[in-house]
Amino acid sequence: MAARYRKMKLTAGVRGLITLYTSTMLAGMWAMVVPTISVLAQSFNITPGTAAQLITALAVGRFAGMPISGWLLDHFGSRTALIVGRRAVFSLRAFADHRGNFAGGGGPRNTEALRAKR
């Protein structure tokens, strides 16, 4: 079966987009997030290595999400993307609030025990 995909030529526009996405990820994120690794580790009682992995996952998600969000904005329009995005964030936030903590689950009844530990 012959491949139907063409290789992307590195034109000036493609090189510009690669530079834009890479510089946005590096400059816009690392300047503020990397110093918080130790705070993240202490707050969630995890190792600094695990906190660094969380930050790396955030970077990969942002890097992969930029082209996807650009396509969604172009395809559906900014109003629809904002409405759907806001609803998705609210739904995921409600799920996270109901879940309680990530490690042990437990839901809202564990919040009092967590406050007592602090």
ABEGO torsion letter per residue (X at the ends): XBBABBBBBBBAAAAAAAAAAAAAAAAAAAAAAAAAAAAAAAAAGBBAAAAAAAAAAAAAAAAAAAAAAAAAAAAAEAAAAAAAAAAAAAAAAAAAAAAEBAAAEGEAAAAAAAAAAX
